[in-house]
């Protein structure tokens, strides 16, 4: 594309973005600030249907991949929170029971309580 083509495209885009003459026109093709008929294949309804189906399928696949990534992230965050909570609880229980039980009984009691909570 040469420099004149870039300028013509930019002028057309600027015209379409700012002119009140085309404010209510949608779905049309413009070239050199004028509405023109697009190429023949753009009017083929079967091609348009196939393109829509492929686009929809691709968008669904991308959405599924995004949801999967987010689900994995949420799982690991929750797993990390759960481990952190369990370790904190275990520490609190061992400190609490340390005053009344021997260390072996303390660890056993804390382990039983943690197992019951999971």
C-alpha positions as CSV (number, residue, x, y, z in Angstrom):
1,X,0.0,0.0,0.0
2,X,1.5,3.4,-1.0
3,X,1.3,6.6,1.0
4,X,-1.7,7.9,-1.0
5,X,-3.7,4.8,-0.2
6,X,-3.0,5.2,3.5
7,X,-4.1,8.8,3.4
8,X,-7.3,7.9,1.5
9,X,-8.1,5.2,4.0
10,X,-7.5,7.6,6.9
11,X,-9.6,10.3,5.4
12,X,-12.5,7.8,4.9
13,X,-12.2,6.6,8.5
14,X,-12.2,10.1,9.8
15,X,-15.2,11.0,7.6
16,X,-17.1,8.0,8.9
17,X,-16.2,8.8,12.5
18,X,-17.2,12.5,12.4
19,X,-19.6,13.3,9.6
20,X,-23.3,13.7,10.5
21,X,-24.1,12.6,6.9
22,X,-23.3,9.0,7.8
23,X,-24.2,9.0,11.5
24,X,-27.2,6.6,11.0
25,X,-25.6,4.4,8.4
26,X,-24.4,0.9,9.4
27,X,-23.3,-2.2,7.7
28,X,-22.1,-0.5,4.5
29,X,-18.8,-0.4,2.7
30,X,-17.0,2.9,2.1
31,X,-14.1,3.8,-0.1
32,X,-12.7,7.3,-0.7
33,X,-15.5,8.7,1.6
34,X,-18.2,7.3,-0.6
35,X,-20.5,4.3,-0.2
36,X,-19.6,1.6,-2.7
37,X,-20.7,-1.9,-3.3
38,X,-18.4,-4.5,-1.8
39,X,-17.0,-7.5,-3.7
40,X,-19.4,-10.2,-4.8
41,X,-18.3,-12.9,-2.3
42,X,-19.4,-10.6,0.6
43,X,-23.0,-11.1,-0.5
44,X,-22.9,-14.9,-0.5
45,X,-25.2,-15.9,2.4
46,X,-23.7,-19.5,2.6
47,X,-20.2,-18.1,3.0
48,X,-21.4,-15.6,5.6
49,X,-23.1,-18.4,7.5
50,X,-19.9,-20.6,7.5
51,X,-17.8,-17.6,8.6
52,X,-20.2,-16.9,11.5
53,X,-20.1,-20.6,12.5
54,X,-16.3,-20.7,12.5
55,X,-16.1,-17.4,14.3
56,X,-18.6,-18.6,16.9
57,X,-16.7,-21.9,17.4
58,X,-13.4,-20.1,17.8
59,X,-14.8,-17.6,20.3
60,X,-16.3,-20.5,22.3
61,X,-13.0,-22.3,22.3
62,X,-11.2,-19.2,23.5
63,X,-13.8,-18.6,26.2
64,X,-13.5,-22.2,27.3
65,X,-9.7,-22.0,27.5
66,X,-10.0,-18.7,29.5
67,X,-12.5,-20.2,31.9
68,X,-10.2,-23.3,32.3
69,X,-7.2,-21.1,33.1
70,X,-9.2,-19.1,35.6
71,X,-10.6,-22.2,37.3
72,X,-7.1,-23.7,37.7
73,X,-5.8,-20.4,39.2
74,X,-8.8,-20.2,41.6
75,X,-8.2,-23.9,42.6
76,X,-4.6,-23.3,43.4
77,X,-5.3,-20.0,45.3
78,X,-8.0,-21.8,47.3
79,X,-5.7,-24.8,47.9
80,X,-3.0,-22.4,49.1
81,X,-5.4,-20.7,51.4
82,X,-6.6,-24.0,52.8
83,X,-3.1,-25.2,53.4
84,X,-2.2,-21.9,55.0
85,X,-5.3,-22.1,57.2
86,X,-4.6,-25.7,58.2
87,X,-1.0,-24.9,59.1
88,X,-2.2,-21.9,61.2
89,X,-4.8,-24.0,62.9
90,X,-2.3,-26.8,63.5
91,X,0.1,-24.3,65.0
92,X,-2.6,-22.8,67.2
93,X,-3.8,-26.2,68.4
94,X,-0.3,-27.4,69.2
95,X,0.4,-24.3,71.2
96,X,-2.9,-24.5,73.0
97,X,-2.6,-28.2,73.8
98,X,1.1,-28.0,74.6
99,X,0.2,-26.7,78.1
100,X,-1.9,-29.7,78.9
101,X,-0.7,-32.7,76.9
102,X,2.6,-34.3,76.2
103,X,4.0,-33.4,72.7
104,X,3.1,-36.8,71.3
105,X,-0.5,-36.5,72.5
106,X,-0.6,-32.9,71.3
107,X,0.4,-33.7,67.7
108,X,-2.0,-36.7,67.7
109,X,-4.9,-34.5,69.0
110,X,-4.2,-31.7,66.5
111,X,-4.0,-34.2,63.6
112,X,-7.3,-35.8,64.6
113,X,-9.0,-32.4,64.7
114,X,-7.6,-31.4,61.4
115,X,-8.6,-34.6,59.8
116,X,-12.1,-34.2,61.1
117,X,-12.3,-30.7,59.6
118,X,-11.2,-31.8,56.1
